[in-house]
Amino acid sequence: MQPFLKQTANIRPVNVNDKVEFGSDTGPFIMAGLPGINMQQDSPDYKYTHHSAADALEAVKPEVLTQDATLMALTAFWIADRPDRLAKPWPAEKTARVLRQQNQYDLLKAFNLWPFGDKGKSKDGSNDNQ
């Protein structure tokens, strides 16, 4: 993603990391062993307004919406137009291991969303990367 980010730096700086943020937008991709790309919003109010009564059209900041929509469209185009695949699906064992290492197991298990059984456990049987 670094070459792409250099091309879009004039819109807004964007950081990339491998942190798993499991949510309704990314979860199904992650569970299938695919990258769950999460475009971070540039708004300190987002955590208070997202999916709440305050999440109304009147609260939208046009300049932020324009930047976010532009970055999302360019990202989708960049990924789709690549001559090679961005990523291949991970096997279930690796997906489970990464989710456990990034402390997603307990939440997914609690919501009955963990399909991997005992896959991905560390050699000592723990669920995390401790």
C-alpha positions in Angstrom: 0.0 0.0 0.0 3.0 2.4 0.4 3.3 3.3 -3.3 -0.5 4.1 -3.3 -0.2 6.2 -0.2 2.6 8.3 -1.8 0.3 9.0 -4.7 -2.6 10.2 -2.5 -0.5 12.2 0.1 -1.7 15.5 -1.4 -5.3 14.7 -0.4 -4.5 13.7 3.2 -1.8 11.7 4.9 -3.0 8.1 5.5 -1.3 5.5 7.7 -1.3 1.8 7.1 -0.9 -0.9 9.8 -1.8 -4.5 10.2 -4.0 -4.0 13.2 -7.2 -6.1 13.0 -10.2 -4.0 13.6 -13.1 -6.4 13.5 -16.4 -4.7 12.7 -19.4 -4.9 10.4 -17.5 -3.4 7.5 -14.4 -5.6 7.7 -15.4 -8.7 9.7 -16.7 -10.9 6.9 -13.5 -10.3 4.9 -11.3 -11.0 7.8 -13.1 -14.2 8.7 -12.6 -15.4 5.1 -8.9 -14.8 5.4 -8.9 -11.7 3.3 -7.6 -8.2 4.1 -10.2 -6.2 6.0 -9.3 -2.7 5.0 -10.5 0.0 7.4 -10.2 3.5 6.2 -9.8 5.6 9.4 -12.0 8.7 9.5 -10.4 12.1 10.0 -12.9 13.3 12.6 -12.5 13.5 16.4 -16.3 13.5 16.7 -16.7 10.2 14.7 -16.7 7.9 17.8 -19.5 9.9 19.3 -21.7 10.3 16.2 -21.2 7.0 14.3 -24.4 4.9 14.4 -26.0 7.2 17.0 -28.9 9.7 17.0 -26.3 12.3 16.3 -25.3 10.5 13.1 -27.3 12.8 10.8 -26.7 14.5 7.5 -26.5 17.9 9.3 -23.5 16.7 11.2 -21.5 15.8 8.0 -18.5 17.9 7.4 -18.4 18.3 3.6 -14.6 18.6 3.3 -14.1 15.5 5.4 -16.7 13.6 3.4 -15.2 14.7 0.1 -11.7 13.6 1.2 -12.9 10.2 2.6 -15.1 9.4 -0.4 -12.2 10.3 -2.8 -9.7 8.2 -0.8 -12.1 5.2 -0.7 -12.9 5.4 -4.4 -9.2 5.7 -5.3 -8.3 2.8 -3.0 -11.0 0.6 -4.6 -9.8 1.5 -8.1 -6.1 1.0 -7.1 -6.8 -2.5 -5.7 -9.1 -3.5 -8.6 -6.8 -2.3 -11.3 -3.6 -4.0 -10.1 -2.1 -6.5 -12.5 -1.6 -8.9 -9.6 -3.7 -9.7 -6.5 -3.2 -7.6 -3.5 -3.5 -10.7 -1.3 -4.4 -14.3 -1.3 -6.8 -15.7 1.2 -5.1 -17.0 4.3 -5.7 -20.5 5.5 -8.1 -20.8 8.4 -5.2 -21.7 10.8 -3.4 -18.4 10.0 -6.6 -16.3 10.2 -7.4 -17.8 13.6 -3.8 -17.3 14.8 -3.8 -13.6 13.8 -7.2 -13.0 15.3 -6.1 -14.6 18.6 -2.8 -12.6 18.6 -4.7 -9.4 18.1 -7.0 -10.2 21.0 -10.1 -10.8 18.9 -10.9 -14.3 20.2 -12.9 -13.5 23.3 -15.2 -11.0 21.6 -15.8 -13.2 18.6 -16.4 -16.2 20.9 -18.8 -14.3 23.1 -20.9 -13.3 20.1 -20.8 -16.8 18.7 -18.8 -15.7 15.7 -15.7 -17.8 16.1 -15.8 -20.6 13.5 -12.2 -21.8 13.9 -12.5 -24.1 16.9 -9.1 -24.6 18.5 -7.2 -23.4 15.4 -4.6 -20.7 16.0 -3.9 -21.4 19.6 -0.3 -20.9 20.7 1.8 -23.9 21.7 1.0 -23.2 25.4 -2.7 -23.2 24.7 -3.3 -19.5 25.3 -5.4 -17.3 23.1 -3.2 -14.3 22.8 0.4 -13.4 21.9 1.6 -13.2 25.5 
